[in-house]
Amino acid sequence: MRSQDLPPAHAINGAYYLIAPGDLRSMRSFFSEAMVPLVMDEAQESLDIDTAWDWKMAEGLLAMRGTTPK
């Protein structure tokens, strides 16, 4: 099957986890049945900056959008 014909898929990217400290302590996990995902539709919304090269890529994306870091 072509990838274009597959249903949408989502992957956890670790960008945001919002949880009450008490819930985290009791569940010992960021994930629960009541979890609500934040869907990031654009790849640049979840750019992971771990290296100097990643930083340069982020700067390039901002420059393409006409936004520069301060």
VOFITI-647279 format. One record per residue: residue number from 0; residue in three letters; x, y negated, z of N, C-alpha, C in turn. Coordinates in steps of 0.02 Angstrom, whole numbers, padded with zeros to 5 digits. Atoms other than C-alpha are relative to their C-alpha. Layout:
BEGIN
SEFI;num;residuo;n.px;n.py;n.pz;ca.px;ca.py;ca.pz;c.px;c.py;c.pz
SEFI;NUM;ALA;X;Y;Z;X;Y;Z;X;Y;Z
...
! end
This chain:
BEGIN
SEFI;num;residuo;n.px;n.py;n.pz;ca.px;ca.py;ca.pz;c.px;c.py;c.pz
SEFI;0;MET;00043;00059;00000;00000;00000;00000;00045;-00062;00000
SEFI;1;ARG;-00038;00062;00001;00064;-00174;-00040;-00009;-00038;00065
SEFI;2;SER;00004;00037;-00063;00104;-00284;00110;-00055;-00054;-00002
SEFI;3;GLN;00052;00051;00007;-00017;-00416;00042;-00070;00029;00015
SEFI;4;ASP;00065;-00032;-00011;-00159;-00290;00061;-00009;00025;00071
SEFI;5;LEU;00005;-00023;-00069;-00121;-00247;00242;-00036;-00051;00043
SEFI;6;PRO;00031;00049;-00046;-00219;-00326;00385;00054;-00040;00035
SEFI;7;PRO;-00050;00041;-00036;-00133;-00466;00481;00029;00038;00059
SEFI;8;ALA;-00034;-00031;-00057;-00007;-00408;00610;00034;-00054;00041
SEFI;9;HIS;-00031;00048;-00045;00063;-00499;00761;00055;00033;00039
SEFI;10;ALA;-00055;-00026;-00040;00225;-00477;00856;00014;-00048;00058
SEFI;11;ILE;-00017;00041;-00058;00274;-00538;01028;00068;-00032;-00013
SEFI;12;ASN;-00063;00034;00013;00408;-00671;01009;00032;-00029;00063
SEFI;13;GLY;-00029;00024;-00063;00435;-00721;01191;00004;-00075;00007
SEFI;14;ALA;-00004;00073;-00002;00408;-00907;01158;-00031;-00028;00064
SEFI;15;TYR;00035;00025;-00059;00284;-00935;01300;-00031;00057;00039
SEFI;16;TYR;00037;-00044;-00044;00223;-00837;01448;-00025;-00044;00057
SEFI;17;LEU;00030;00039;-00054;00104;-00927;01567;-00038;00048;00045
SEFI;18;ILE;00032;-00046;-00047;00056;-00830;01722;00010;-00028;00070
SEFI;19;ALA;-00006;00021;-00070;00022;-00870;01904;00052;00043;00035
SEFI;20;PRO;-00053;-00039;-00034;00170;-00819;02013;-00027;00060;00039
SEFI;21;GLY;00029;-00056;-00037;00057;-00712;02124;-00020;00058;-00044
SEFI;22;ASP;00019;-00053;00047;-00010;-00617;01974;00062;00036;-00026
SEFI;23;LEU;-00062;-00031;00025;00166;-00587;01909;00029;00047;00054
SEFI;24;ARG;-00026;-00042;-00054;00221;-00521;02079;-00042;00063;00009
SEFI;25;SER;00042;-00059;-00012;00072;-00405;02098;-00001;00048;-00060
SEFI;26;MET;00002;-00044;00059;00068;-00340;01918;00069;00021;-00023
SEFI;27;ARG;-00069;-00012;00022;00257;-00346;01891;00005;00004;-00076
SEFI;28;SER;00001;00003;00074;00220;-00386;01708;-00031;-00065;-00022
SEFI;29;PHE;00031;00059;00030;00179;-00534;01598;-00064;00017;-00037
SEFI;30;PHE;00055;-00023;00041;00047;-00431;01509;-00057;00028;00043
SEFI;31;SER;00058;-00025;-00035;-00130;-00396;01568;-00058;00006;-00049
SEFI;32;GLU;00060;-00006;00042;-00302;-00355;01499;-00029;-00069;-00015
SEFI;33;ALA;00028;00067;00009;-00349;-00540;01519;00045;-00046;-00041
SEFI;34;MET;-00049;00040;00037;-00200;-00599;01416;-00032;-00030;-00064
SEFI;35;VAL;00024;00034;00060;-00240;-00726;01278;00061;-00020;-00041
SEFI;36;PRO;-00060;00016;00040;-00114;-00738;01135;-00002;-00071;-00028
SEFI;37;LEU;-00008;00063;00037;-00049;-00899;01061;00029;00020;-00068
SEFI;38;VAL;-00021;-00021;00066;-00040;-00862;00875;00038;-00057;-00033
SEFI;39;MET;-00042;00048;00036;00101;-00953;00786;00001;00022;-00072
SEFI;40;ASP;00008;-00020;00070;00061;-00950;00601;00062;-00012;-00043
SEFI;41;GLU;-00059;00018;00040;00222;-01028;00537;00064;00027;00033
SEFI;42;ALA;-00063;-00029;-00026;00393;-00945;00555;00040;-00052;00039
SEFI;43;GLN;-00039;00050;-00034;00473;-01110;00605;-00028;-00018;00069
SEFI;44;GLU;00028;00012;-00066;00355;-01120;00755;00031;00045;00053
SEFI;45;SER;-00029;-00046;-00049;00443;-00974;00835;00074;00014;-00014
SEFI;46;LEU;-00072;-00006;00011;00624;-01005;00787;00035;00010;00067
SEFI;47;ASP;-00035;-00017;-00062;00732;-00926;00921;00072;-00028;-00005
SEFI;48;ILE;-00066;00031;00002;00888;-01029;00959;00044;00033;00052
SEFI;49;ASP;-00047;-00035;-00044;01025;-00919;01031;00073;-00015;-00017
SEFI;50;THR;-00069;00012;00022;01178;-00972;00931;00005;-00069;-00032
SEFI;51;ALA;-00011;00064;00034;01256;-01126;00852;-00031;00001;-00069
SEFI;52;TRP;00030;-00006;00066;01197;-01062;00683;-00076;-00009;00004
SEFI;53;ASP;00072;00009;-00010;01017;-01051;00748;-00016;-00074;00009
SEFI;54;TRP;00011;00072;-00013;01032;-01232;00808;00003;-00038;-00066
SEFI;55;LYS;-00007;00033;00065;01091;-01287;00635;-00062;00013;-00043
SEFI;56;MET;00061;-00017;00038;00943;-01196;00556;-00059;-00042;00025
SEFI;57;ALA;00054;00040;-00028;00824;-01286;00675;00007;-00073;-00022
SEFI;58;GLU;-00011;00069;00023;00903;-01454;00632;-00018;-00008;-00074
SEFI;59;GLY;00017;00002;00071;00885;-01414;00447;-00075;00000;-00011
SEFI;60;LEU;00073;-00001;00005;00701;-01373;00469;-00030;-00067;00019
SEFI;61;LEU;00024;00066;-00021;00673;-01536;00562;00015;-00052;-00053
SEFI;62;ALA;-00018;00047;00052;00765;-01632;00427;-00046;00006;-00061
SEFI;63;MET;00045;-00011;00056;00656;-01553;00293;-00069;-00028;00014
SEFI;64;ARG;00065;00028;-00019;00502;-01610;00389;00003;-00075;00008
SEFI;65;GLY;-00007;00071;-00009;00572;-01785;00403;00003;-00020;00073
SEFI;66;THR;-00006;00012;-00073;00595;-01769;00592;00071;00016;00019
SEFI;67;THR;-00068;-00012;-00023;00764;-01784;00673;00002;00006;00076
SEFI;68;PRO;-00006;-00005;-00072;00814;-01728;00847;00030;-00062;00031
SEFI;69;LYS;-00025;00059;-00034;00850;-01865;00972;00059;00017;00043
! end
